[in-house]
Amino acid sequence: MEVYLDNSATTRAYDCVRDIVCRTMCEDYGNPSSMHTKGVESEKYIREAKEILARLMKVQEKELYFTSGGTESDNLALIGCARANHRAGKHLITSSIEHPAILNTMRYLEEEEGYKVTYLPVDENGRIRLDALKAALCEETILVSIMYVNNEIGSVQPIAEAVDIVKSYNKHILFHVDAVQGFGKYRIFPKKMGIDLMSVSGHKIHGPKGIGFLYVNEKVKIRPIIFGGEQQKNIRSGTENVPGIAGIARAAKEIYTDFDAKIAHMYQLKQRFAEGISKIENTKIHGLSDENSAPHIISVGFAGIRSEVLLHTLEEKGIYVSSGSACSSNHPAISGVLKGIGAGKEYLDSTLRFSMSEFTTEEEVDSTLETLYTCVPMLRKYTRH
């Protein structure tokens, strides 16, 4: 049996996504900027995609900009807004456990463009310390960026409370949310929540790779970081990726169909897995594993076994997982997230991330547990002390 438990890295595309991507690549393949019939047909897919996504999030279609994925959306939000609003101040705030697409962009703004960045600490469950956020705000603050769901341990950030703190201090401070792991797992309504910008990626929600979008409230000042043919109101130039755009919209529509049942299914599997893991000695679930955490991610430390060794042992059995985050590189390194939550040193290089989807079954979870019951004691037996 092949068991895929690396859905936080990428997901299998829905059949309906495959079909519309194929159609827009091989039949309705015109350039949406062309004035002839083929171009008009292609442009219609973009218009329909915006309608679907805007309806799901209760925002305006004109507030959506398509990008190449979550990383570009994060870069556009941070760099584009920092440059557009620098006269109001040059102070930015984020958390210490953000995705590298945020952390590395923040470091770039610090080192190359002279911004000051505050990195908020988190508690043992990976949630930002709201008192630290409140203390960090100052007259120079122009933007706060906090992820919705942490991609390594599944912690859910108190976005509503954080937005309230920021907007109460200064309503003009922009609030960006990296919702790459949260969209499709939670119903997120940016306007209602006071979120000014939000990043989403297609391949995390059973859509295509190489496509994402950025929600930008119509009142937000933002500058482009890519220049060209002035598509998408000159905020994101380049010929639109019509197959990707059609695919991400179809995936979003599908993932929010029978949504509550899908989420309940994942929470049930997560609980089953957590209970099974607890039977293995010297293991640690990082963060929360109940319904206060994301439904699809569970991070487990196995003391005494290097994560890379256990990962490949499971791979040999047809079980696919991740050591931390697969989004930054395929070269394993000590997780900044685990350090941030104060994980014991015996787990820093001994943690795997198991991430499920609506397609995951109880049989797959049980098969993975049975494999772990066998291979973990065996690997520990041969570990050097």
N, C-alpha and C positions, 0 to 999 in steps of 0.2 A: 504494500500500500504506500502510495506517495502522499505525504502530508505537508502542506504548505502553510507554515505559520510565520510568515514574514510579510504580512499584509501592510505593515507600517512602512515598509520599504517601497513596495509597489503591489498593485492588485491585478487580478485577472480581469480583463475587460468584459463587460456584459456583451451578450450576443447582439443586442440591439445597437450597441456602440460599434461593434465590428461592422455591422451591416451598413450603418450610415457613413462611417469612415470610408469603407470600400466604395460606396456609391459616389461620395464627393471626390474621391481620388480618380475614379475610372469612368464615371458618367457625367456628373455635374461638376466638371473640373475647371471651369472658367475662373479667370482672375476677377475677384469681386470689384475691382476698380475699372474694369473694362465696361464700355457703354453698350456692347452688343448683348444679344439674348443670353449667351453663355455666362457673361459677367453678371447680368441681372439675376439669373437663376442662382448663381453662387452667392451673391450678396443677400439673397433671401434667406439662406441658411444662417447667416450672421444675425440678421434681424430676428429670426425666430429663436435663435439661441439666447439673445439678450432678453427677449420676452419671457422665456422659460426661467432664466436665472433671476431676473428682476422680480418676477412673481413669487418665486420661492423665498426670496430674502426681503420682499416688500420694500424694494428700492426702485429708483428710476433707471430705465434702460441706459440713459445717457451717462449714468454714473459708473458704468462697467467698462473696463479696458482689458482686452485680451493680451496675454503675454506668453512667453515660452514656458512658464511654470512658476512654482512657488518662489524659487530663488530670484528670478527676475522681478516678480511682483514685490518681494521684500526690498530689493535694491531700489526699485522705482519709488516705493513709498518713502524710504528713509532718505536716500540721496535727493530725490526730486523735491521732497518737502523741506529738507534742511536747506537746500539752496534757495528755494522760493521764499523762505521765511526767515532767513538769517538776520535780517535787519531787526527783527523782534527779539533775537537772542540766539545764542549758540550753545545751549545746553540741552542734552538729550538724555532720556532715561530708558533703561531696559532691564531685563532680569539677567542673572548670572547663568541661567541654564537654557538660554534661547538656542534655537537652531543656528548652525554656522552661517546660514544666509543672513541672519541678523547680526550675530556677534562679529563676524569678519567685516561686514559693512560698517558697523559702528566703529570698529578699530580703524578702518580706512578714513572715516570722517574725522576721527581724532588725530590720526597721524599725518594725513595729507591736507585736510581742509580746516584744521584748527578748532574743531568742536570739542566740548567737554562732555564726557559721557559718564553717567552714574549707573553702575551695575548692581541691581538690588539683590540682596541675599534671599535665600528661600529656607523654609523650615524642613524638618526631617521627612515630610511628605511631598516636598517639591513645590510647595505653594509660596508665592511671593509674600514677603512680610509687609503688610499694608502700612505699618507704622514707619517702616523705612521709606516707602514710597512718599508718604506724607512729608517726611523730613527732608527728602531729596528735592522737592519742588522749590523753585526759586523764580525770581523775576526773569531770569535768562532762559527758563525752560520753554521750549517750543514744541517738543514732541515726546510722547511716551509710547513705547512699543512693547507689548506683552503678548506672548503666545496664548492661544486658547487651551490647547492640550500639549503637554510635553511629549515629544516624539520617542523618548527613551523609556520613561517610567509611567507615562499615562496620567500624570497629575493634571488636574483641571484647575486653571487659574481663576481666582475670584474677579472676573472681568467687570461685572456690574459694580462691585464695590470699588474697584480701582478707578473706573471711569468716574464714579461719583466723587471720589476724592480729588481727582485731577480737575474735573470741570467746576467743582466747588471752589477750588483755589483760583482757577483762571479758565473761563469757558473757551478762550481762544487757543489753549494748548491742544495740539492735535493728538488723537489717540489711535494708534495703529494696532491691529491684531493679526498675527500670523495664525490663520485658521486652517492651515494645511492638514493637521491631524484632527481638527474639530469639525470642519464642514462635512456633512454626511453622517456624523455621529451625534450631532446636536442640531436643534433648530436655532439658527442664529439670524437675528433681525437687527442689522447694524444701526439703522435709524432709531429704533426703539431703545436700543441699549446705549446710544450715544457714541458709537464707534464711528470714527471719521474715515478710516481706511482699513481694508481687510484683504488679505492674500489667500488665494485658494489654488490648489493644484489638481489637475485632472487624473493623474495616474494613482492617486490615493483613494479615489472614489469609483474605481472600476471604469475609468475613462482612459483616453490615450495618454502616452507620455509626450512631453514637449509642448504642453498646453496648460495654461493657468489663466487666472484673471485677477485683477485688482479692483475692488470697489473703492471709489473715491467720492466722498460726499461732494455735491455740486458747489459747496461754499469753500472747499479746500483749495489753497494755492499750491500748485505743484508744477515742477518743470520736467521736461522730458530728459531722459538719459540716453536715449537712442534717437539718432537723427536720420532723416531720409525723405521719403515721399509724402510725409505729412498725413498718413493714414491715422484713423482714430483721433481726430481733432488735434493732430500733431503731438499728442501725449505719448503715443507709442507707434513710431513709424515702422514701415515694413509691410510687405504684402501679407494680408491676414491668412493665418493657417486655417483655412475653411474646414478641412477634415477634422482637425483638432477642436475647433470651436463647436462644430456640430456634435462631435463626440462628447465633449465635456458637458454640454447642455443636456444631451440625452442621458448621460450617466447620472447627472444631478437629479433629473426628473425621476429616473428609475430608483435611485437610492432612497429618495424620500417617499416612494410608493410603499405602502404597508410598513412605514418607518418604525412605528412602535414595536411591532412584532419582531422586526429584524434586530432592534437594539436589545429587546428582552432576551432573544435567542443568544446574542453574544455575551450578555451579562451572565446568563445561565452557564454557558461554557466556561467563562472566566472563573466563576465560583467553583465549578467542578474541577477545573485545573488547579486552582489555588488550594483546594482541600486535598487534592492528590499530592501536590508538591510538599505539603506540610508533613507527609509521611516519610520524607527523605531527611535524614539527619543533616545538621549543619548547612541548611539552606536558609535563604532570606529573601522574602518578597519585598522589593524596594517600593516605598510609597504605599498607597492604599490599594486594596483589591476589591473593595465593595462598590456600591453604586455612586460613591462620591469620587470615583476615578473614572477614566474613560473606559468604555465597554470592550475595547478591542486589544488593549496593551497590558501585558503583565511582564515585569522585569524580575528575574530570579537570579540570586547569587548562589553559586555552588562552591563553598569553601574547599580549597585544596585542589581544584581543577582549573587549569587555564581555560578561559572561555573559548579560545580558538581550537583547543584540543577537543572540547566537548561539542562544539559546533560541527566539526568535521566528522566526529564519531556519529552524531545524529544524521549527518548528511549521508554517510555510508548506509544508513538504515532507511534512506528515502524521506527523511524529515528535515525540512528547511526552516532555519531560524536565523536570528541575527545576533551578533555580539555588539550590544549597544545600538548605535545608529548606523545604518547603511547609507545614509544620505551624504556623508562628508567625504569618505574615501573607502577604498577596500583595504587600507592598511590599518590594522587595529592599533588603538592607542588608549591610554587611560581616559575614562569618561569624565569630562568636566561636570556632568550632571550628577554622577555618583559622588564626586568630591563635594559638590555643592550641597547635597543633602546629608553629608557627614557619614556616608557609608563606611563600614569597617574596612581596614586595608586588606583584609582577607578576601573581600569581594570586589575590589577595584578592577582586578584583571580576571575575575572569575564569574562574570555575569552574562546571562543571555536574555535577549528580548524575544518573547513569544507574542505574536500579534495575529489576531483572528479576523475573519470577515463573516458576512452573512452566509457564505458557502461552507464554512467550517462545520464539521459534524461532531457529535459526541463520540463516535467511533474513532475519529482522528485524534481527539483529545485523549481518549483512553489508551490508544495505541502509543502515543507519545509518552504518556506516563509510564506505561509498562516498559518501554525502552529505557527510560531514565532510571527506573527501579533496578534495571540490570546493569546499565553501563556506568552509572555514577559510582557505585561501590567498587566496580572493577577498575576504573580509572584512578580512584583514590588509592587503591592498593598499590599502584605502580608509581604514585607521585613521590618525587624526592622531597625529603623534609630537611 
